[in-house]
Amino acid sequence: MITSSADPRPADFTDVRAANLAVVLRFVRDNAPCSRADIAASTGLNKATVSSLVADLIDRRLLREVGLTEHRVGRPATMLVLDGSPYASIGLEINVDYLTAVAVDLSGERLLSWRRSFPGATATPAQAVSAIAALTRRVISRMTRDRRQALGVAVAVPGLIDTGGTVVVAPNLGWRGVDLAGDLAKALHDPGLPIQVENDANLAVLAEHRFGPLGGTPNLVYLTGEVGVGAGVILDGRLRRGGQGFGGEIGHIEIDPEGPACRCGRTGCLEAVAGIGVLVSSTDPAKVEPEIEEVVRRAKAGDRPTLDRLARVGRDLGKGIAIATNLLNPEAVILGGYYVPLAPWLLPAAAAEAGDRTIAADLGGCRIVASTLGYGAAALGGAARVLDSVDSGRLPSRPTS
């Protein structure tokens, strides 16, 4: 999942201090504005240690002081908030029909969001690496012009990703055994920052958990609404990837034994009966979105064949959601990607079908909702993954200016 020329883990005493710096940084992120006394009282660190840690984080420009507050018992306290103005976290996504790039600051505010058509389904891995590297260089160049240091890059891919950043298989891209992390590092001429590669659904659910309206919800499932269908799973507040990182492939659960062929070589998979490919005829990346817009237009106009087709896809989607709810009991299932503009028609059928097939009443307390993060959710999740690394103690060095 992570590849870097340097071991990210500090050692000995430095390990303890890095962990404590991360604790303080996370506390301020979750509770700002807050004081040093607030940090000490809540984390159990003594006041002298907190003062030293805060001074270090201010020196790194990860925190800043925002003045005094008098609305508290005792003496006025100097309040702290996140800074992070010299830094940027970069996330990218490659899919069958587009590339996306997102950069955010330490608080998650978007600094840029770019999306362009790309023939991922027909491009070779080498062509894809070249395109991703070019896009990454553009983002880093833009951040450099804005006087920001890139903290890392994370790339979302629709496929199975091993712990070393290799794409084991991505059926919809036609990839097998592609060392994307290593190839991208070479294409960028060893950029000196960590490069991570992760499954797109895993990163999208991280984006929802960190930035979405259901942020912080301990149990979430995110379904990608692309040509492929994958699931990102957060349970008890943590991303669950499985033993080798291959979990979440809900799109290849058989829904209809008599159904159409899937790109994985099997028949009747969820993505073969409920993926966006069922609703559009074109495989040309430039035509997918216009076709989705046409489906929406016809549905709004009450076109009966279109409404029947959407209802059928919604029911099949509900069958897959029922499997997830029976197995995982999430608090919410979030539909992303191209499912979002179609949600007014897909959600009712999906919820009804899932409700009929879930053993627990009322879907076990699960809500089925549409994402609000747009098509860039997986790329935004890539940026969130980099920020998670900072939260875990991989802190940037002090800026030189």
C-alpha positions in Angstrom: 0.0 0.0 0.0 2.9 2.4 0.8 6.2 2.6 -0.9 8.9 4.9 0.1 12.7 4.9 0.1 12.7 5.9 3.8 11.2 3.9 6.6 8.3 6.0 7.8 8.6 4.9 11.4 10.7 6.9 13.9 12.8 4.9 16.4 13.4 4.9 20.1 12.8 8.2 21.9 12.0 9.9 18.6 9.2 7.3 18.2 7.5 8.3 21.4 7.8 12.0 20.7 6.4 11.6 17.1 3.5 9.6 18.5 2.8 12.4 21.1 3.1 15.0 18.4 0.5 13.1 16.4 -1.8 12.8 19.4 -1.7 16.6 19.9 -2.2 17.3 16.3 -5.2 15.0 16.1 -6.8 16.5 19.2 -6.5 20.0 17.8 -7.9 18.9 14.5 -11.0 17.4 16.2 -11.5 20.0 18.9 -10.1 23.4 17.6 -10.1 26.0 18.9 -8.6 24.6 22.1 -5.9 25.5 24.6 -2.8 23.7 25.9 -4.6 23.0 29.1 -7.5 21.4 27.1 -4.9 19.1 25.4 -3.2 18.1 28.6 -6.5 17.4 30.4 -7.9 15.3 27.6 -4.7 13.4 26.5 -3.1 12.7 29.9 0.1 14.4 28.8 1.6 16.7 31.4 1.5 20.5 30.8 5.2 20.8 30.2 5.2 18.1 27.6 2.2 19.6 25.9 3.9 23.0 25.8 7.0 21.5 24.2 4.9 19.6 21.7 2.8 22.5 20.7 5.9 24.7 20.3 7.3 22.1 17.9 4.0 21.9 15.9 3.8 25.7 15.7 7.5 25.7 14.5 6.5 23.2 11.8 3.5 25.4 11.0 1.1 22.7 11.6 -0.6 24.6 14.4 -1.1 28.4 15.0 -2.3 30.5 17.9 -5.5 32.6 17.4 -5.6 34.7 20.5 -7.1 34.6 23.9 -10.5 33.4 25.1 -12.2 34.7 28.2 -15.2 32.5 28.1 -13.9 30.0 30.6 -13.1 29.6 34.3 -9.8 31.1 35.4 -7.3 33.0 33.4 -7.8 33.6 29.6 -6.1 30.9 27.5 -4.3 31.1 24.2 -6.3 29.1 21.7 -4.9 26.8 19.0 -6.1 25.8 15.6 -4.7 23.9 12.6 -2.4 25.8 10.4 -0.8 23.6 7.7 -0.6 26.6 5.2 2.8 25.5 3.8 1.5 22.0 3.0 -0.7 20.1 0.5 -1.9 16.5 0.4 -2.4 15.1 -3.1 -4.8 12.4 -4.2 -5.4 11.0 -7.7 -7.7 8.5 -9.3 -7.4 6.5 -12.5 -10.6 4.9 -13.8 -11.9 3.5 -17.1 -13.0 6.8 -18.4 -11.2 9.6 -16.5 -8.3 10.8 -14.3 -8.9 13.0 -11.3 -6.5 15.0 -9.1 -7.3 16.7 -5.8 -5.1 18.6 -3.4 -6.2 19.6 0.1 -4.6 21.4 3.0 -4.3 20.0 6.5 -7.9 20.8 7.4 -9.2 19.2 4.2 -10.0 22.4 2.3 -9.7 21.7 -1.4 -6.9 23.6 -3.0 -7.6 22.3 -6.5 -9.8 19.7 -8.1 -9.1 18.6 -11.7 -10.8 16.0 -13.8 -10.2 15.0 -17.4 -11.3 12.3 -19.8 -8.9 9.4 -20.2 -9.3 6.1 -22.1 -8.3 3.9 -19.1 -10.1 0.9 -20.5 -7.9 0.8 -23.6 -4.7 2.5 -22.5 -1.7 0.4 -21.6 -0.3 0.5 -18.1 2.7 2.4 -19.5 0.5 5.0 -21.0 -1.5 5.3 -17.8 1.6 5.7 -15.7 2.8 8.4 -18.1 -0.5 10.2 -17.8 -0.7 10.0 -14.0 2.9 11.1 -13.7 2.2 14.2 -15.9 -0.8 15.1 -13.9 1.1 14.6 -10.7 3.9 16.9 -11.9 1.3 19.6 -12.8 -0.3 19.4 -9.3 3.1 19.5 -7.5 4.1 22.5 -9.7 0.9 24.3 -8.9 1.4 23.7 -5.2 5.1 24.9 -5.5 3.9 28.1 -7.1 1.5 28.5 -4.2 4.4 28.0 -1.8 3.1 24.7 -0.5 5.1 21.5 0.1 3.5 18.2 -1.1 3.3 15.8 1.8 2.6 12.8 -0.3 0.6 11.3 -3.2 -2.0 8.5 -3.1 -3.5 7.0 -6.2 -6.8 5.3 -6.4 -7.2 2.3 -8.8 -10.3 0.1 -9.4 -8.8 -3.3 -8.6 -6.9 -5.5 -6.2 -3.9 -3.8 -4.7 -1.3 -5.6 -2.6 0.5 -4.1 0.4 3.5 -3.0 -1.8 1.4 -0.9 -4.2 1.2 -3.4 -7.0 -2.1 -3.7 -8.9 -2.6 -7.5 -8.8 -5.6 -7.3 -11.1 -7.8 -4.5 -12.3 -10.3 -6.2 -14.7 -11.9 -3.1 -16.1 -8.5 -1.6 -16.9 -7.2 -4.9 -18.2 -4.2 -4.8 -15.8 -2.4 -7.7 -14.1 0.7 -7.4 -12.0 1.4 -3.7 -12.5 3.8 -2.2 -10.0 2.1 1.2 -10.2 3.8 2.6 -7.1 7.2 1.7 -8.3 6.6 2.7 -11.9 5.1 6.0 -10.8 8.1 6.7 -8.6 10.4 6.1 -11.5 8.4 8.2 -13.9 8.6 11.1 -11.4 12.3 10.5 -11.0 12.1 9.6 -7.3 10.2 12.7 -6.1 11.3 12.4 -2.5 7.8 12.0 -1.1 5.8 8.9 -0.2 3.7 7.4 -3.0 0.7 5.2 -2.1 -1.6 3.1 -4.3 -4.9 1.9 -3.0 -8.2 0.5 -4.2 -10.6 3.3 -5.3 -13.5 2.2 -3.0 -11.2 2.0 0.0 -10.1 5.6 -0.6 -13.6 6.8 -1.3 -14.9 5.5 2.0 -12.0 7.2 3.7 -13.0 10.5 2.1 -16.6 10.0 3.3 -15.4 9.1 6.8 -13.1 12.2 7.1 -14.9 14.8 5.0 -18.5 13.7 4.2 -21.7 14.6 6.0 -21.5 11.2 7.7 -17.9 11.9 8.8 -16.9 10.0 11.9 -19.7 7.4 11.6 -18.0 4.2 12.8 -19.5 1.8 10.3 -19.8 2.8 6.7 -19.9 1.0 3.3 -19.3 3.0 0.1 -20.2 1.6 -3.3 -18.5 2.9 -6.3 -20.9 3.7 -9.1 -18.6 3.3 -12.1 -18.4 0.6 -14.9 -17.1 -1.5 -12.0 -18.7 -1.8 -8.6 -16.5 -2.0 -5.5 -17.1 -1.6 -1.8 -15.0 0.4 0.7 -15.7 -0.8 4.3 -15.1 1.0 7.5 -16.0 -0.9 10.7 -15.5 0.4 14.2 -13.9 3.5 12.8 -11.2 1.6 10.8 -10.8 0.8 7.1 -11.0 -3.0 6.6 -8.9 -4.3 3.7 -8.8 -8.0 4.5 -5.8 -10.3 4.9 -3.9 -9.2 1.8 -5.8 -6.0 1.0 -8.2 -7.7 -1.4 -11.5 -7.2 0.5 -14.5 -5.2 -0.7 -14.9 -6.8 -4.1 -18.7 -6.8 -3.9 -19.0 -6.2 -7.6 -18.0 -9.8 -8.2 -20.6 -11.5 -6.0 -23.0 -13.4 -8.1 -26.4 -11.9 -8.2 -28.0 -13.7 -11.2 -26.7 -17.1 -12.3 -28.4 -16.6 -15.6 -27.2 -13.0 -16.0 -24.8 -11.3 -18.4 -21.1 -11.9 -18.6 -18.9 -9.8 -16.4 -15.4 -8.5 -17.4 -13.9 -10.7 -14.7 -14.9 -13.7 -16.8 -17.8 -14.9 -14.7 -21.6 -14.3 -15.2 -24.2 -12.5 -13.3 -21.9 -10.4 -11.1 -23.3 -7.4 -9.3 -21.5 -5.0 -11.6 -22.7 -6.9 -14.7 -26.3 -6.4 -13.6 -26.2 -3.2 -11.7 -23.1 -1.3 -12.9 -23.3 1.8 -14.9 -22.5 -0.2 -18.0 -26.0 -1.6 -17.9 -27.4 1.9 -18.4 -25.1 3.3 -21.1 -24.2 1.8 -24.5 -20.9 3.6 -25.2 -17.5 2.6 -24.0 -16.1 5.9 -25.2 -15.0 7.8 -22.1 -16.1 11.1 -23.6 -19.6 9.8 -24.1 -20.4 8.1 -20.8 -21.3 11.3 -18.9 -23.5 12.6 -21.7 -25.3 9.3 -21.8 -25.9 9.4 -18.0 -27.2 12.9 -18.5 -29.6 11.6 -21.2 -30.8 8.8 -18.8 -31.5 11.5 -16.2 -33.4 13.6 -18.7 -35.6 10.7 -19.9 -36.3 9.6 -16.3 -37.4 13.2 -15.4 -39.6 13.2 -18.5 -41.3 10.0 -17.3 -40.0 7.8 -20.1 -41.4 4.3 -19.1 -38.6 2.1 -20.6 -36.0 4.2 -18.8 -37.8 4.1 -15.5 -38.3 0.4 -15.8 -34.6 -0.1 -16.5 -33.5 2.1 -13.6 -35.9 0.2 -11.3 -34.4 -3.1 -12.4 -30.9 -1.9 -11.8 -32.0 -0.5 -8.4 -33.4 -3.9 -7.4 -30.3 -5.7 -8.4 -28.2 -3.1 -6.5 -30.5 -3.7 -3.5 -29.6 -7.4 -3.6 -25.9 -6.6 -3.3 -26.7 -4.1 -0.5 -28.6 -6.7 1.4 -25.6 -9.0 1.3 -23.5 -6.1 2.8 -26.1 -5.3 5.5 -26.5 -8.9 6.5 -22.8 -9.5 6.7 -21.5 -6.2 8.1 -24.5 -4.3 9.6 -23.3 -0.8 8.6 -24.9 2.3 9.7 -25.0 3.6 6.2 -24.4 2.5 2.6 -23.3 5.4 0.4 -23.7 5.3 -3.3 -21.0 7.1 -5.2 -19.8 7.9 -8.7 -22.4 7.8 -11.5 -25.0 6.4 -9.1 -25.3 9.9 -7.6 -27.2 11.6 -10.4 -29.4 8.5 -10.8 -30.1 8.2 -7.0 -33.6 9.6 -7.1 -34.7 6.5 -9.1 -32.2 3.9 -7.9 -32.5 4.5 -4.1 -36.2 3.7 -3.7 -35.9 0.4 -5.6 -32.6 -0.5 -3.9 -33.9 0.3 -0.4 -37.1 -1.8 -1.0 -35.2 -4.8 -2.3 -32.5 -4.6 0.4 -35.2 -4.3 3.1 -36.9 -7.4 1.9 -33.7 -9.4 1.9 -32.1 -8.1 5.1 -32.9 -10.3 8.1 -32.8 -7.5 10.7 -35.8 -5.1 10.6 -35.4 -1.7 8.9 -32.1 -2.8 7.3 -30.6 -3.2 10.7 -30.6 0.5 11.2 -28.8 1.1 7.9 -29.5 4.2 5.7 -28.9 4.1 2.0 -27.8 7.5 0.8 -26.1 9.2 -2.2 -22.6 10.7 -1.8 -22.2 14.4 -1.7 -18.5 14.4 -2.5 -18.8 14.2 -6.3 -16.9 12.2 -8.9 -13.6 13.0 -7.1 -14.4 11.0 -3.9 -11.6 8.4 -4.5 -9.0 11.1 -5.3 -10.2 13.0 -2.2 -9.7 9.8 -0.2 -6.2 9.6 -1.5 -5.5 13.0 0.0 -7.2 11.8 3.2 -4.8 8.8 3.2 -1.8 11.1 3.1 -3.3 13.2 6.0 -3.8 9.9 7.9 -0.1 9.4 7.6 0.5 12.8 9.2 -2.0 12.0 11.9 -0.1 8.7 12.6 3.2 10.5 13.1 4.8 11.0 9.7 5.2 14.8 10.3 6.8 17.1 7.8 10.1 18.8 8.7 10.1 22.5 9.5 9.6 24.6 6.5 12.6 26.6 5.3 10.6 29.8 4.7 
